[in-house]
């Protein structure tokens, strides 16, 4: 996983993937912090969303 910034659309992308509400957080710089309760499959799914994330994308009004 290549580190990149996280933009404003990331939460919506996670929501679409059904991953919001899991015990993890992130920084705008692109760090992702996982709880010990996250499974390997959940971590892989979050990282897949992150890999596809475009940090320059803007939210639709």
Rosetta constraint file for C-alpha pairs under 8 A:
AtomPair CA 1 CA 47 HARMONIC 7.35 0.50
AtomPair CA 1 CA 51 HARMONIC 6.83 0.50
AtomPair CA 2 CA 51 HARMONIC 7.62 0.50
AtomPair CA 3 CA 30 HARMONIC 5.78 0.50
AtomPair CA 3 CA 31 HARMONIC 7.34 0.50
AtomPair CA 4 CA 29 HARMONIC 6.67 0.50
AtomPair CA 4 CA 30 HARMONIC 5.14 0.50
AtomPair CA 4 CA 55 HARMONIC 7.68 0.50
AtomPair CA 5 CA 28 HARMONIC 5.63 0.50
AtomPair CA 5 CA 29 HARMONIC 4.56 0.50
AtomPair CA 5 CA 30 HARMONIC 4.53 0.50
AtomPair CA 5 CA 55 HARMONIC 5.88 0.50
AtomPair CA 6 CA 10 HARMONIC 6.58 0.50
AtomPair CA 6 CA 27 HARMONIC 7.16 0.50
AtomPair CA 6 CA 28 HARMONIC 4.90 0.50
AtomPair CA 6 CA 29 HARMONIC 6.27 0.50
AtomPair CA 6 CA 30 HARMONIC 5.29 0.50
AtomPair CA 6 CA 53 HARMONIC 7.59 0.50
AtomPair CA 6 CA 54 HARMONIC 7.78 0.50
AtomPair CA 6 CA 55 HARMONIC 5.08 0.50
AtomPair CA 7 CA 28 HARMONIC 6.78 0.50
AtomPair CA 7 CA 54 HARMONIC 7.19 0.50
AtomPair CA 7 CA 55 HARMONIC 4.13 0.50
AtomPair CA 7 CA 56 HARMONIC 6.26 0.50
AtomPair CA 7 CA 57 HARMONIC 6.92 0.50
AtomPair CA 7 CA 58 HARMONIC 7.78 0.50
AtomPair CA 8 CA 55 HARMONIC 7.31 0.50
AtomPair CA 8 CA 57 HARMONIC 7.40 0.50
AtomPair CA 8 CA 58 HARMONIC 6.49 0.50
AtomPair CA 8 CA 59 HARMONIC 6.58 0.50
AtomPair CA 9 CA 13 HARMONIC 6.29 0.50
AtomPair CA 9 CA 55 HARMONIC 7.59 0.50
AtomPair CA 9 CA 57 HARMONIC 6.58 0.50
AtomPair CA 9 CA 58 HARMONIC 6.41 0.50
AtomPair CA 9 CA 59 HARMONIC 5.78 0.50
AtomPair CA 10 CA 14 HARMONIC 6.19 0.50
AtomPair CA 10 CA 50 HARMONIC 7.66 0.50
AtomPair CA 10 CA 53 HARMONIC 6.72 0.50
AtomPair CA 10 CA 55 HARMONIC 7.88 0.50
AtomPair CA 11 CA 15 HARMONIC 6.14 0.50
AtomPair CA 11 CA 20 HARMONIC 7.21 0.50
AtomPair CA 12 CA 16 HARMONIC 6.25 0.50
AtomPair CA 13 CA 17 HARMONIC 6.39 0.50
AtomPair CA 13 CA 49 HARMONIC 6.92 0.50
AtomPair CA 13 CA 53 HARMONIC 7.82 0.50
AtomPair CA 14 CA 18 HARMONIC 6.24 0.50
AtomPair CA 14 CA 19 HARMONIC 5.14 0.50
AtomPair CA 14 CA 20 HARMONIC 5.60 0.50
AtomPair CA 14 CA 46 HARMONIC 7.28 0.50
AtomPair CA 14 CA 49 HARMONIC 6.73 0.50
AtomPair CA 15 CA 19 HARMONIC 5.73 0.50
AtomPair CA 15 CA 20 HARMONIC 5.12 0.50
AtomPair CA 17 CA 49 HARMONIC 7.72 0.50
AtomPair CA 19 CA 42 HARMONIC 7.78 0.50
AtomPair CA 19 CA 45 HARMONIC 7.91 0.50
AtomPair CA 19 CA 46 HARMONIC 6.98 0.50
AtomPair CA 22 CA 38 HARMONIC 7.41 0.50
AtomPair CA 23 CA 34 HARMONIC 6.58 0.50
AtomPair CA 23 CA 35 HARMONIC 5.50 0.50
AtomPair CA 23 CA 37 HARMONIC 7.07 0.50
AtomPair CA 23 CA 38 HARMONIC 6.68 0.50
AtomPair CA 24 CA 32 HARMONIC 7.18 0.50
AtomPair CA 24 CA 33 HARMONIC 5.51 0.50
AtomPair CA 24 CA 34 HARMONIC 4.47 0.50
AtomPair CA 24 CA 35 HARMONIC 5.71 0.50
AtomPair CA 24 CA 38 HARMONIC 7.73 0.50
AtomPair CA 25 CA 32 HARMONIC 5.85 0.50
AtomPair CA 25 CA 33 HARMONIC 5.22 0.50
AtomPair CA 25 CA 34 HARMONIC 6.71 0.50
AtomPair CA 26 CA 30 HARMONIC 6.62 0.50
AtomPair CA 26 CA 31 HARMONIC 5.42 0.50
AtomPair CA 26 CA 32 HARMONIC 4.30 0.50
AtomPair CA 26 CA 33 HARMONIC 5.85 0.50
AtomPair CA 27 CA 31 HARMONIC 5.23 0.50
AtomPair CA 27 CA 32 HARMONIC 6.65 0.50
AtomPair CA 34 CA 38 HARMONIC 6.45 0.50
AtomPair CA 34 CA 43 HARMONIC 7.83 0.50
AtomPair CA 38 CA 42 HARMONIC 6.15 0.50
AtomPair CA 38 CA 43 HARMONIC 6.45 0.50
AtomPair CA 39 CA 43 HARMONIC 6.18 0.50
AtomPair CA 40 CA 44 HARMONIC 6.12 0.50
AtomPair CA 41 CA 45 HARMONIC 6.22 0.50
AtomPair CA 42 CA 46 HARMONIC 6.20 0.50
AtomPair CA 43 CA 47 HARMONIC 6.12 0.50
AtomPair CA 44 CA 48 HARMONIC 6.08 0.50
AtomPair CA 45 CA 49 HARMONIC 6.46 0.50
AtomPair CA 46 CA 50 HARMONIC 6.26 0.50
AtomPair CA 47 CA 51 HARMONIC 5.98 0.50
AtomPair CA 48 CA 52 HARMONIC 6.44 0.50
AtomPair CA 49 CA 53 HARMONIC 6.04 0.50
